[in-house]
Amino acid sequence: MIMPVYARIQALQYISLAESQISHGQFHAAFTSLNRAGEIAQEAQAIDILSFVYGMLGRVHHSTGRYDDALNNYTISLEIQEELAKNNPYFNYRVAMTLNNLGLLLADMGRIEDAKERYEGALIKYEKLLQTDRDNVSYQSNIAMTLNNLGNLLAMMGRIEEAKERYEGAFNMREKLHATDHANVSYQSDVAMTLNNLGNLLVMMGHIEEAKERYEGALNMREKLLATDHANVLYQSDVAMTLNNLASLLTNMGRIGEAKERYEGAHKMYENLLATDCANVSYQSNVATTLDNLGHLLADMGRIEEAKERYEGALNIREKLLATDHANVSYQSDVATTLNNLANLLAKMGRIDEAKARYEGALRMYQKLFQTDRDNAFYQSSVAMILNNLGLLLANMGRIEWAEASYENALIMREKLLEADHSNVFYQSDVAMTLNNLANLLAMMGRIEEAKERFESALIKYEKLLQTDRDNISYQSNIAMTLNNFANLLANMGCIDEAKERYEGALEIYENLLQTDRSNVFYQSYVANTLNNLGVLLADMKRIDEAKARYEGAFNMHEKLLATDHVNVLYQSDVAMTLNNLASLLANMGRIDEAKVRYEGALKMGEESLGIFTEPMQYLTIRAKSRTLISIIQLYFKNAENERNKAKKQEIYKRVSDFYQFHMAFFSKYNLEHEGRIAKEAGLGAHIYYLMLIARNAPTAEERIREYGNCAFEAVSPNQNENIDN
């Protein structure tokens, strides 16, 4: 039965309406339009139009996270088109397009090899079509599109060089098309897209400056397109996406202020788009993504409360989206990702139970997703990532056996992924990371040889990765991190010279990285922390002057970082830690007065100039202040014990007692029970010794008896008062 012209027109009008609705994120409305178009095509037996309808339904189901439905619709569309292509060569073009779309879907489903097969099938068909018509720009453009998508997939698979080859092939074709028609906005947009994707790949390769160049090229083209059509929502969205990617790169470069500016620019653009179409789920999802990324940046900046606010904002949006569509696996995955990121932050804040609850929530979601699709590599990798993170948290909670089990499970999953794809550099790196973390835990458990074995395995994997790409700064940084951790273990084993060698190896790598990018705050921090660790080792080796030089170098770097960002709690904690270590060294050198100056300087600096210990305090600075207070109390107490002059001894004990009484509320306020007991023992001990000295120095027996009685009464009183305060 031949479909009447008016019916074909009516069906195509519904398809056109659905296209518009999809572009505005109105997916439910698009379903309605496509179902109506399908009914008309079905009644008239217009198989060609029906194939378009099934293909578009596949797109909508894909966009709304209904992957199984999308796969079913694409498969039906493909079967119809392949049948039609037997008599009409035009449908080979449609077959290639559907294969490409299937590649996109299967990649999102984690069915990587199946996706690769579909992309390669699409590419073969497009290339055959091009051989029949070399000047056909549609064929050229679609070959470039498929090469670009295949590049994305290969990058996801960790096949970096192959991905680069595909991207460059796509870029060359798109640039040639653009050269033939400079005014063609589609060609301009395509070139910008491939530049953006090349930037993503170069970031993965650790080629930071080249990545930055590609992102800036893409951003320049996209901003020019937007300048020609300010109302174009696709151009706005493209600019925002590239700003987001550039911000992520700048974060990795340690250029925090610039990164924040780009993220906020992207966030503002996405919010403006959402304001024009509040029901658009794509805009809502993009706003949530930029909030999540801003949360990560602010956490790196030590702006803990601001980071928490952004993560919670992202989580709120993502949970609302999921509530509207519980079956949407993309929404489920997004919620789980933000729960994981929020857990990382809460762990830094010392809110351990809350962090554990978030990790477990994320783990449950990813495990459910994994149960629905056991072949999905992304779900497997995500489960392993959260198990790894949960292992870190459990180790910090002292749940050692649980932490070990969590790490071991993460390692098993990551090794299975690597076994299935040996050349995947991400899987190699993930295995090395978990080996490193497990080694740290085993060292904590006293299982020294096992820890050593894991560190060596991690180091071998990282070094092999570096051999494949000497310029990759991520590989260099990971080797330095593992050397630093390995050195910690060797120091505890008493292998001092080997530990020193590892610390110095880590320091050399970090200093070389810093030479390439002086403004990178992460490299500055890594150098300072390694100097501090080397200082600890040299102090243990009794190489006091060298230790002092390392501590002072670390302190100068940490202090300069803090001067650039006074509210950064990570910098505050680092400054306090290094001052404490330097003061402890001076005390052990017998330079008590200098040690006092350092300890009191840390406290004074914290409370007056740089605000390290001013309210509201964060977990890291609470811990740092408690260490400083205890160190001061213990130093004065030891000083009093060593003092021969009774009057001076009495004066010092009084100073210790007064200092403790002044600060004891701090330990109660933050529930620092263990630290509070240490401080109390020294503080109350000093109080009793002070009273005993007063009693001993009384001129008559009666006065001494009275003073001893006061001493006995006072010995109980501070405990009672402190309990009342609590």
C-alpha positions as CSV (number, residue, x, y, z in Angstrom):
1,M,0.0,0.0,0.0
2,I,1.5,3.4,-1.1
3,M,1.2,6.0,1.6
4,P,-0.7,9.1,0.5
5,V,1.4,12.2,0.2
6,Y,-0.5,14.1,2.9
7,A,0.0,11.2,5.4
8,R,3.8,11.2,4.7
9,I,3.9,14.9,5.2
10,Q,1.9,14.6,8.5
11,A,4.3,11.9,9.8
12,L,7.4,13.9,8.8
13,Q,5.8,17.0,10.6
14,Y,5.6,15.0,13.8
15,I,9.2,13.8,13.3
16,S,10.3,17.5,12.8
17,L,8.4,18.5,15.9
18,A,10.1,15.7,17.9
19,E,13.5,17.0,16.7
20,S,12.7,20.4,18.1
21,Q,11.5,18.9,21.3
22,I,14.6,16.8,21.7
23,S,16.8,19.9,21.2
24,H,15.0,21.6,24.0
25,G,15.3,18.6,26.4
26,Q,11.5,17.9,26.2
27,F,11.9,14.2,25.9
28,H,8.4,13.2,27.1
29,A,6.8,15.4,24.5
30,A,9.2,14.0,21.9
31,F,8.0,10.5,22.8
32,T,4.4,11.5,22.2
33,S,5.2,13.1,18.8
34,L,7.3,10.1,17.7
35,N,4.6,7.6,18.7
36,R,2.1,9.5,16.7
37,A,4.5,9.6,13.7
38,G,5.0,5.8,14.1
39,E,1.2,5.1,14.2
40,I,0.7,7.0,10.9
41,A,3.7,5.2,9.3
42,Q,2.5,1.9,10.6
43,E,-1.0,2.3,9.3
44,A,0.2,3.3,5.8
45,Q,3.0,0.7,5.8
46,A,5.6,3.4,5.2
47,I,8.6,1.3,6.3
48,D,11.2,3.9,5.4
49,I,9.6,6.5,7.7
50,L,9.0,3.9,10.4
51,S,12.8,3.2,10.4
52,F,13.4,6.9,11.1
53,V,10.9,6.8,13.9
54,Y,12.6,3.8,15.6
55,G,16.0,5.5,15.2
56,M,14.7,8.7,16.8
57,L,13.0,6.7,19.6
58,G,16.4,5.1,20.2
59,R,18.0,8.6,20.5
60,V,15.3,9.7,23.0
61,H,15.6,6.5,25.1
62,H,19.4,6.9,25.0
63,S,19.1,10.5,26.2
64,T,16.8,9.5,29.1
65,G,19.0,6.7,30.2
66,R,16.7,3.9,29.1
67,Y,19.5,2.0,27.4
68,D,17.8,-1.4,26.9
69,D,14.8,0.3,25.2
70,A,17.2,2.4,23.1
71,L,19.1,-0.7,22.0
72,N,15.8,-2.4,21.0
73,N,14.7,0.6,18.9
74,Y,18.0,1.1,17.2
75,T,18.1,-2.7,16.4
76,I,14.7,-2.6,14.8
77,S,15.6,0.5,12.9
78,L,18.9,-1.1,11.7
79,E,17.1,-4.3,10.6
80,I,14.6,-2.3,8.5
81,Q,17.3,-0.1,6.9
82,E,19.5,-3.1,6.0
83,E,16.5,-4.7,4.3
84,L,15.7,-1.5,2.4
85,A,19.4,-1.1,1.4
86,K,19.2,-4.3,-0.6
87,N,17.1,-2.5,-3.2
88,N,18.0,1.1,-2.5
89,P,21.7,2.1,-2.0
90,Y,20.6,5.3,-0.2
91,F,19.8,3.3,2.9
92,N,23.4,2.2,3.2
93,Y,23.9,5.8,4.4
94,R,21.1,5.3,7.0
95,V,22.6,2.0,8.0
96,A,25.9,3.7,8.7
97,M,24.2,6.4,10.7
98,T,22.4,3.9,12.9
99,L,25.6,1.9,13.4
100,N,27.3,5.1,14.6
101,N,24.4,5.8,17.0
102,L,24.6,2.2,18.3
103,G,28.3,2.7,18.9
104,L,27.4,5.8,21.1
105,L,24.8,3.8,23.0
106,L,26.9,0.7,23.6
107,A,29.8,2.8,24.8
108,D,27.5,4.4,27.4
109,M,26.4,0.9,28.3
110,G,30.0,-0.1,28.9
111,R,30.0,-2.6,26.1
112,I,33.2,-1.3,24.7
113,E,34.1,-4.0,22.2
114,D,30.6,-4.1,20.8
115,A,30.7,-0.3,20.5
116,K,34.0,-0.4,18.7
117,E,32.6,-3.0,16.2
118,R,29.6,-0.7,15.4
119,Y,31.8,2.3,14.9
120,E,34.2,0.4,12.6
121,G,31.2,-1.0,10.7
122,A,29.8,2.6,10.2
123,L,33.3,3.7,9.1
124,I,33.6,1.0,6.5
125,K,30.2,1.8,5.0
126,Y,30.9,5.6,4.9
127,E,34.2,5.0,3.3
128,K,32.6,2.7,0.6
129,L,30.0,5.4,-0.1
130,L,32.8,8.0,-0.4
131,Q,34.6,5.9,-3.0
132,T,31.5,6.2,-5.2
133,D,31.4,10.0,-4.8
134,R,34.7,11.6,-3.7
135,D,33.3,15.1,-3.6
136,N,30.3,14.3,-1.4
137,V,30.7,16.5,1.7
138,S,28.1,14.6,3.7
139,Y,30.1,11.4,3.4
140,Q,33.3,13.2,4.3
141,S,31.6,14.9,7.2
142,N,30.1,11.6,8.5
143,I,33.5,9.8,8.2
144,A,35.0,12.6,10.3
145,M,32.1,12.3,12.8
146,T,32.6,8.5,13.2
147,L,36.4,8.9,13.5
148,N,35.8,11.4,16.3
149,N,33.4,9.1,18.1
150,L,35.8,6.2,17.7
151,G,38.5,8.4,19.1
152,N,36.3,9.0,22.2
153,L,35.8,5.3,22.6
154,L,39.5,4.4,22.2
155,A,40.4,7.1,24.7
156,M,37.9,5.6,27.2
157,M,39.6,2.2,26.5
158,G,43.0,3.7,27.4
159,R,44.2,3.2,23.8
160,I,45.7,6.6,23.7
161,E,47.8,6.5,20.6
162,E,45.0,4.9,18.5
163,A,42.6,7.5,19.9
164,K,45.0,10.3,18.9
165,E,45.3,8.9,15.4
166,R,41.5,8.9,15.0
167,Y,41.0,12.4,16.4
168,E,43.7,13.8,14.1
169,G,42.1,12.0,11.1
170,A,38.7,13.6,12.0
171,F,40.4,17.0,12.6
172,N,42.2,16.9,9.2
173,M,39.0,16.1,7.3
174,R,37.0,18.7,9.2
175,E,39.6,21.4,8.6
176,K,39.7,20.6,4.9
177,L,35.9,20.9,4.7
178,H,36.1,24.2,6.6
179,A,38.7,25.4,4.2
180,T,36.3,24.9,1.3
181,D,33.6,26.9,3.0
182,H,34.7,29.2,5.8
183,A,31.3,30.6,6.4
184,N,29.8,27.2,7.1
185,V,28.9,27.2,10.8
186,S,28.5,23.4,10.9
187,Y,32.1,22.9,9.8
188,Q,33.3,25.5,12.3
189,S,31.4,23.7,15.0
190,D,32.8,20.4,14.0
191,V,36.4,21.6,14.0
192,A,35.9,23.1,17.5
193,M,34.4,19.8,18.7
194,T,37.4,17.8,17.6
195,L,39.8,20.4,19.1
196,N,37.9,20.0,22.4
197,N,38.1,16.3,22.3
198,L,41.8,16.4,21.4
199,G,42.3,18.6,24.5
200,N,40.6,15.9,26.6
201,L,42.9,13.2,25.2
202,L,46.0,15.3,25.7
203,V,45.0,15.8,29.4
204,M,44.8,12.1,29.7
205,M,48.3,11.9,28.2
206,G,49.6,14.5,30.7
207,H,50.5,16.8,27.8
208,I,49.1,19.8,29.6
209,E,50.3,22.8,27.5
210,E,49.2,21.1,24.3
211,A,45.8,20.3,25.8
212,K,45.5,23.9,26.9
213,E,46.2,25.1,23.4
214,R,43.5,22.8,21.9
215,Y,40.9,23.9,24.5
216,E,41.7,27.6,23.9
217,G,41.4,27.0,20.1
218,A,38.0,25.3,20.6
219,L,36.8,28.0,22.9
220,N,37.9,30.8,20.5
221,M,35.9,29.2,17.6
222,R,32.9,28.5,19.8
223,E,32.8,32.0,21.2
224,K,33.0,33.5,17.7
225,L,30.1,31.3,16.6
226,L,28.1,32.5,19.7
227,A,29.0,36.1,18.9
228,T,27.2,35.7,15.5
229,D,24.1,34.2,17.1
230,H,23.7,35.1,20.8
231,A,20.4,33.3,21.2
232,N,21.7,30.0,19.9
233,V,21.4,27.6,22.8
234,L,23.7,25.0,21.2
235,Y,26.5,27.5,20.9
236,Q,26.0,28.6,24.4
237,S,26.1,25.0,25.6
238,D,29.3,24.3,23.6
239,V,31.0,27.4,25.1
240,A,30.0,26.3,28.6
241,M,31.3,22.8,28.0
242,T,34.7,24.0,26.8
243,L,35.0,26.4,29.7
244,N,34.3,23.5,32.0
245,N,37.0,21.4,30.4
246,L,39.5,24.2,30.4
247,A,38.7,24.8,34.1
248,S,39.4,21.2,34.9
249,L,42.8,21.4,33.1
250,L,43.7,24.6,34.9
251,T,42.9,22.9,38.2
252,N,45.4,20.1,37.3
253,M,47.9,22.8,36.4
254,G,47.5,24.3,39.9
255,R,46.2,27.6,38.4
256,I,43.3,27.7,40.9
257,G,42.1,31.2,40.4
258,E,41.8,30.9,36.7
259,A,40.1,27.5,37.0
260,K,37.5,29.0,39.4
261,E,36.8,31.8,36.9
262,R,36.2,29.3,34.1
263,Y,34.0,27.0,36.2
264,E,31.9,30.0,37.3
265,G,31.6,31.2,33.7
266,A,30.4,27.7,32.6
267,H,28.0,27.5,35.6
268,K,26.6,31.0,34.8
269,M,26.0,30.0,31.2
270,Y,24.3,26.8,32.1
271,E,22.1,28.5,34.7
272,N,21.1,31.2,32.1
273,L,20.1,28.4,29.7
274,L,18.1,26.7,32.5
275,A,16.3,30.0,33.3
276,T,15.0,30.0,29.7
277,D,13.7,26.5,29.9
278,C,13.3,25.2,33.5
279,A,12.0,21.8,32.4
280,N,15.1,21.0,30.2
281,V,16.7,18.0,32.0
282,S,19.9,18.4,30.0
283,Y,20.3,22.0,31.3
284,Q,19.6,20.8,34.8
285,S,22.1,18.0,34.5
286,N,24.8,20.4,33.2
287,V,24.2,22.8,36.1
288,A,24.7,19.9,38.5
289,T,27.9,18.9,36.7
290,T,29.4,22.3,37.0
291,L,28.4,22.5,40.7
292,D,30.1,19.1,41.3
293,N,33.2,20.3,39.5
294,L,33.3,23.5,41.5
295,G,32.9,21.5,44.7
296,H,36.1,19.5,43.7
297,L,38.0,22.7,43.0
298,L,36.9,24.4,46.2
299,A,38.0,21.3,48.1
300,D,41.4,21.5,46.5
301,M,41.5,25.2,47.6
302,G,40.7,24.2,51.2
303,R,37.4,26.0,51.0
304,I,35.7,23.1,52.7
305,E,32.3,24.6,53.6
306,E,31.9,26.2,50.2
307,A,32.8,22.9,48.5
308,K,30.3,21.1,50.6
309,E,27.6,23.6,49.6
310,R,28.4,23.0,45.9
311,Y,28.3,19.2,46.2
312,E,25.0,19.3,48.1
313,G,23.6,21.6,45.4
314,A,24.7,19.1,42.7
315,L,23.3,16.2,44.7
316,N,20.0,18.0,45.2
317,I,19.5,18.5,41.5
318,R,20.6,15.0,40.6
319,E,18.3,13.4,43.1
320,K,15.4,15.4,41.8
321,L,16.1,14.3,38.3
322,L,16.3,10.7,39.5
323,A,13.0,11.1,41.3
324,T,11.3,12.0,38.0
325,D,12.8,8.9,36.3
326,H,13.9,6.1,38.6
327,A,14.9,3.8,35.7
328,N,17.4,6.3,34.2
329,V,20.8,4.8,34.7
330,S,22.6,8.0,33.8
331,Y,20.8,9.8,36.7
332,Q,21.6,6.9,39.0
333,S,25.3,7.0,38.0
334,D,25.4,10.8,38.5
335,V,23.9,10.6,42.0
336,A,26.4,7.9,42.9
337,T,29.3,10.0,41.6
338,T,28.3,13.1,43.7
339,L,27.8,10.9,46.8
340,N,31.3,9.6,46.3
341,N,32.7,13.1,45.9
342,L,30.8,14.4,48.9
343,A,32.2,11.4,50.9
344,N,35.7,12.4,49.9
345,L,35.1,15.9,51.3
346,L,33.4,14.7,54.5
347,A,36.4,12.4,55.1
348,K,38.7,15.5,54.9
349,M,36.5,17.3,57.3
350,G,36.8,14.5,59.8
351,R,33.1,13.7,59.6
352,I,33.8,10.1,59.3
353,D,30.4,8.5,59.9
354,E,28.8,10.8,57.4
355,A,31.5,10.1,54.9
356,K,31.0,6.3,55.4
357,A,27.3,6.6,54.8
358,R,27.8,8.5,51.5
359,Y,30.4,6.0,50.3
360,E,28.1,3.1,51.1
361,G,25.2,4.9,49.4
362,A,27.3,5.4,46.3
363,L,28.5,1.8,46.4
364,R,25.0,0.4,46.7
365,M,23.9,2.4,43.6
366,Y,26.8,1.3,41.5
367,Q,26.5,-2.4,42.6
368,K,22.9,-2.4,41.6
369,L,23.8,-0.9,38.2
370,F,26.5,-3.5,37.9
371,Q,24.1,-6.3,38.7
372,T,21.9,-5.2,35.8
373,D,24.8,-5.3,33.4
374,R,27.7,-7.5,34.4
375,D,29.7,-6.7,31.2
376,N,29.7,-2.9,31.8
377,A,33.3,-1.9,32.3
378,F,32.3,1.6,33.6
379,Y,30.2,0.1,36.4
380,Q,32.9,-2.3,37.4
381,S,35.5,0.5,37.4
382,S,33.2,2.7,39.5
383,V,32.5,-0.1,42.1
384,A,36.3,-0.6,42.4
385,M,36.9,3.1,42.8
386,I,34.4,3.4,45.7
387,L,35.8,0.3,47.3
388,N,39.3,1.9,47.1
389,N,38.0,5.2,48.6
390,L,36.1,3.3,51.3
391,G,39.3,1.4,52.1
392,L,41.1,4.7,52.8
393,L,38.3,5.9,55.1
394,L,38.1,2.6,57.0
395,A,41.9,2.7,57.5
396,N,41.6,6.2,59.0
397,M,38.8,4.9,61.2
398,G,41.0,2.1,62.5
399,R,38.8,-0.5,60.9
400,I,41.9,-2.2,59.6
401,E,40.6,-5.6,58.6
402,W,37.6,-4.0,56.8
403,A,39.9,-1.6,55.0
404,E,42.1,-4.5,53.9
405,A,39.0,-6.4,52.5
406,S,37.8,-3.3,50.7
407,Y,41.2,-2.7,49.1
408,E,41.6,-6.4,48.1
409,N,38.1,-6.4,46.5
410,A,39.0,-3.2,44.6
411,L,42.3,-4.7,43.5
412,I,40.6,-7.9,42.3
413,M,38.1,-5.9,40.2
414,R,40.8,-3.7,38.7
415,E,43.1,-6.6,37.9
416,K,40.2,-8.3,36.1
417,L,39.5,-5.2,34.0
418,L,43.2,-5.0,33.2
419,E,43.4,-8.7,32.3
420,A,40.6,-8.1,29.8
421,D,42.4,-5.1,28.3
422,H,46.2,-5.2,28.9
423,S,47.0,-2.0,27.0
424,N,44.5,0.1,28.9
425,V,46.6,2.7,30.6
426,F,43.8,3.8,33.0
427,Y,43.4,0.2,34.3
428,Q,47.2,0.0,34.7
429,S,47.2,3.2,36.7
430,D,44.2,2.1,38.8
431,V,45.8,-1.2,39.8
432,A,49.0,0.7,40.7
433,M,47.0,3.2,42.9
434,T,45.2,0.4,44.8
435,L,48.5,-1.4,45.3
436,N,50.0,1.8,46.7
437,N,47.1,2.3,49.1
438,L,47.1,-1.4,50.2
439,A,50.8,-1.1,50.9
440,N,50.2,1.9,53.1
441,L,47.6,-0.1,55.1
442,L,49.9,-3.2,55.4
443,A,52.7,-0.9,56.7
444,M,50.2,0.4,59.3
445,M,49.4,-3.2,60.2
446,G,53.1,-4.0,60.7
447,R,53.1,-6.4,57.7
448,I,56.3,-4.9,56.4
449,E,57.4,-7.4,53.8
450,E,53.9,-7.5,52.2
451,A,53.8,-3.7,52.2
452,K,57.2,-3.5,50.6
453,E,56.2,-6.0,47.9
454,R,53.0,-3.9,47.0
455,F,55.0,-0.6,46.9
456,E,57.5,-2.2,44.5
457,S,54.7,-3.6,42.3
458,A,53.0,-0.2,42.2
459,L,56.3,1.5,41.3
460,I,57.1,-1.0,38.5
461,K,53.6,-0.3,37.0
462,Y,54.0,3.4,37.2
463,E,57.5,3.3,35.7
464,K,56.4,1.1,32.8
465,L,53.7,3.7,32.1
466,L,56.2,6.5,32.2
467,Q,58.4,4.6,29.7
468,T,55.6,4.8,27.2
469,D,55.2,8.5,27.6
470,R,58.1,10.4,29.2
471,D,56.3,13.7,29.1
472,N,53.3,12.6,31.0
473,I,53.2,14.6,34.2
474,S,50.6,12.4,35.8
475,Y,52.9,9.4,35.6
476,Q,55.8,11.4,36.9
477,S,53.7,12.6,39.8
478,N,52.4,9.1,40.7
479,I,56.0,7.8,40.7
480,A,57.0,10.6,43.1
481,M,54.0,9.8,45.4
482,T,54.9,6.1,45.5
483,L,58.5,6.8,46.2
484,N,57.5,9.1,49.1
485,N,55.2,6.5,50.6
486,F,57.8,3.7,50.1
487,A,60.3,5.9,51.8
488,N,58.0,6.2,54.8
489,L,57.9,2.4,55.0
490,L,61.7,2.0,54.7
491,A,62.2,4.7,57.4
492,N,60.0,2.7,59.8
493,M,61.9,-0.5,58.9
494,G,65.1,1.2,59.9
495,C,66.4,1.2,56.3
496,I,67.5,4.8,56.6
497,D,69.7,5.1,53.6
498,E,67.2,3.5,51.3
499,A,64.5,5.7,52.7
500,K,66.6,8.8,52.1
501,E,67.3,7.7,48.5
502,R,63.5,7.3,47.9
503,Y,62.6,10.7,49.5
504,E,65.3,12.4,47.4
505,G,64.1,10.7,44.3
506,A,60.5,11.9,45.0
507,L,61.9,15.4,45.7
508,E,63.8,15.5,42.5
509,I,60.7,14.6,40.4
510,Y,58.5,17.1,42.2
511,E,61.2,19.9,41.9
512,N,61.5,19.1,38.1
513,L,57.8,19.4,37.7
514,L,57.8,22.7,39.6
515,Q,60.5,24.0,37.3
516,T,58.1,23.5,34.4
517,D,55.3,25.4,36.0
518,R,56.3,27.7,38.9
519,S,52.7,28.9,39.5
520,N,51.4,25.3,40.1
521,V,50.3,25.3,43.8
522,F,50.1,21.5,43.8
523,Y,53.7,21.1,42.8
524,Q,54.7,23.7,45.4
525,S,52.8,21.8,48.1
526,Y,54.3,18.4,47.0
527,V,57.8,19.8,47.2
528,A,57.2,21.3,50.7
529,N,55.6,18.1,52.0
530,T,58.5,16.0,50.7
531,L,61.0,18.4,52.3
532,N,59.1,18.0,55.6
533,N,59.3,14.2,55.4
534,L,63.0,14.3,54.5
535,G,63.4,16.6,57.6
536,V,61.8,14.0,59.8
537,L,64.2,11.3,58.5
538,L,67.3,13.5,58.8
539,A,66.3,14.3,62.4
540,D,66.1,10.6,63.1
541,M,69.5,10.2,61.5
542,K,70.8,12.9,64.0
543,R,71.8,15.1,61.0
544,I,70.2,18.0,62.8
545,D,71.4,20.9,60.7
546,E,70.2,19.2,57.5
547,A,66.9,18.4,59.1
548,K,66.5,22.0,60.2
549,A,67.3,23.2,56.7
550,R,64.6,20.9,55.2
551,Y,62.0,22.0,57.7
552,E,62.7,25.6,57.1
553,G,62.5,25.1,53.4
554,A,59.1,23.4,53.8
555,F,57.9,26.1,56.2
556,N,58.8,28.9,53.8
557,M,56.9,27.2,50.9
558,H,53.9,26.4,53.0
559,E,53.8,29.9,54.4
560,K,54.0,31.5,50.9
561,L,51.1,29.3,49.8
562,L,49.0,30.3,52.8
563,A,49.8,34.0,52.2
564,T,48.1,33.6,48.8
565,D,45.0,32.0,50.3
566,H,44.5,32.7,54.0
567,V,41.3,30.6,54.4
568,N,42.7,27.5,52.8
569,V,42.6,24.9,55.7
570,L,45.0,22.6,53.8
571,Y,47.6,25.3,53.8
572,Q,46.8,26.2,57.4
573,S,47.3,22.6,58.5
574,D,50.6,22.3,56.5
575,V,52.0,25.5,58.1
576,A,51.1,24.3,61.6
577,M,52.5,20.8,61.0
578,T,55.8,22.1,59.8
579,L,56.2,24.6,62.6
580,N,55.4,21.8,65.1
581,N,58.1,19.6,63.5
582,L,60.6,22.4,63.5
583,A,59.9,23.2,67.2
584,S,60.2,19.5,68.1
585,L,63.6,19.3,66.4
586,L,64.8,22.4,68.3
587,A,63.6,21.0,71.6
588,N,65.4,17.7,70.9
589,M,68.5,19.8,70.1
590,G,68.2,21.3,73.6
591,R,67.4,24.7,72.1
592,I,64.4,25.0,74.3
593,D,64.0,28.7,74.0
594,E,63.9,28.6,70.2
595,A,61.5,25.7,70.4
596,K,59.2,27.7,72.6
597,V,59.3,30.6,70.1
598,R,58.3,28.3,67.3
599,Y,55.5,26.6,69.2
600,E,54.2,29.9,70.5
601,G,54.7,31.5,67.1
602,A,52.5,28.8,65.6
603,L,49.8,29.5,68.1
604,K,50.1,33.3,67.8
605,M,50.3,33.1,64.0
606,G,47.2,30.9,64.0
607,E,45.1,33.1,66.3
608,E,46.2,36.5,65.1
609,S,47.8,37.1,61.7
610,L,47.0,34.3,59.3
611,G,43.9,33.0,61.2
612,I,45.0,29.3,61.2
613,F,43.3,28.5,64.5
614,T,40.4,31.1,64.4
615,E,36.8,30.0,64.4
616,P,35.1,28.4,62.7
617,M,37.7,25.7,62.6
618,Q,37.9,22.7,60.3
619,Y,38.9,19.1,61.1
620,L,42.5,19.5,59.8
621,T,43.2,22.7,61.8
622,I,41.5,21.4,64.9
623,R,44.0,18.5,64.8
624,A,46.9,20.8,64.1
625,K,46.0,23.1,67.0
626,S,45.6,20.1,69.4
627,R,49.1,18.9,68.5
628,T,50.5,22.4,69.0
629,L,48.8,22.8,72.4
630,I,50.0,19.4,73.6
631,S,53.5,20.1,72.4
632,I,53.7,23.4,74.3
633,I,52.3,21.8,77.5
634,Q,54.8,18.9,77.2
635,L,57.7,21.1,76.4
636,Y,57.1,23.4,79.4
637,F,56.5,20.4,81.7
638,K,59.8,18.9,80.6
639,N,61.5,22.2,81.0
640,A,60.2,22.4,84.6
641,E,61.4,18.9,85.4
642,N,64.9,19.8,84.2
643,E,65.0,23.2,86.1
644,R,67.2,23.2,89.2
645,N,66.1,26.5,90.6
646,K,63.0,25.8,92.8
647,A,61.5,29.3,92.2
648,K,61.9,29.0,88.5
649,K,60.6,25.4,88.6
650,Q,57.5,26.6,90.5
651,E,57.0,29.4,88.0
652,I,57.2,27.1,85.0
653,Y,54.7,24.6,86.5
654,K,52.3,27.5,87.2
655,R,52.7,28.5,83.6
656,V,51.9,25.0,82.4
657,S,48.8,24.8,84.7
658,D,47.5,28.2,83.6
659,F,48.1,27.4,79.9
660,Y,46.1,24.1,80.3
661,Q,43.3,25.8,82.2
662,F,43.0,28.5,79.5
663,H,42.8,26.0,76.6
664,M,41.1,23.0,78.2
665,A,37.7,24.1,76.8
666,F,39.1,23.6,73.3
667,F,39.5,19.9,73.8
668,S,36.0,19.6,75.3
669,K,34.4,21.6,72.5
670,Y,35.7,19.4,69.7
671,N,35.4,16.1,71.6
672,L,39.1,15.4,71.5
673,E,39.0,12.8,74.2
674,H,42.4,11.2,73.6
675,E,44.2,14.5,73.1
676,G,42.4,16.0,76.0
677,R,43.6,13.2,78.3
678,I,47.2,13.8,77.3
679,A,46.9,17.5,77.9
680,K,45.0,17.0,81.2
681,E,47.7,14.6,82.5
682,A,50.4,17.2,82.0
683,G,48.3,20.2,82.9
684,L,46.9,18.7,86.2
685,G,50.3,17.2,87.0
686,A,51.9,20.6,86.7
687,H,49.1,22.1,88.9
688,I,49.8,19.5,91.6
689,Y,53.6,20.0,91.4
690,Y,53.1,23.7,91.6
691,L,51.0,23.4,94.8
692,M,53.4,20.8,96.3
693,L,56.3,23.3,95.8
694,I,54.3,26.0,97.5
695,A,53.6,23.6,100.4
696,R,57.3,22.5,100.7
697,N,58.5,26.1,100.7
698,A,56.1,27.2,103.6
699,P,58.1,28.5,106.6
700,T,56.4,26.5,109.4
701,A,55.0,23.0,109.9
702,E,51.5,24.3,110.4
703,E,51.6,26.3,107.2
704,R,53.0,23.3,105.3
705,I,50.1,21.1,106.7
706,R,47.6,23.7,105.6
707,E,49.1,24.0,102.2
708,Y,49.2,20.2,101.7
709,G,45.5,20.2,102.6
710,N,44.9,22.9,100.0
711,C,47.0,20.8,97.6
712,A,44.8,17.7,98.2
713,F,41.6,19.8,97.7
714,E,42.9,21.5,94.6
715,A,44.0,18.2,93.1
716,V,40.3,17.2,92.8
717,S,38.8,20.6,92.0
718,P,40.0,20.9,88.3
719,N,38.5,17.6,87.4
720,Q,35.2,18.6,88.9
721,N,35.2,21.9,87.2
722,E,36.0,20.4,83.8
723,N,33.3,17.8,84.2
724,I,30.8,20.7,84.9
725,D,32.0,22.6,81.8
726,N,31.3,19.5,79.7
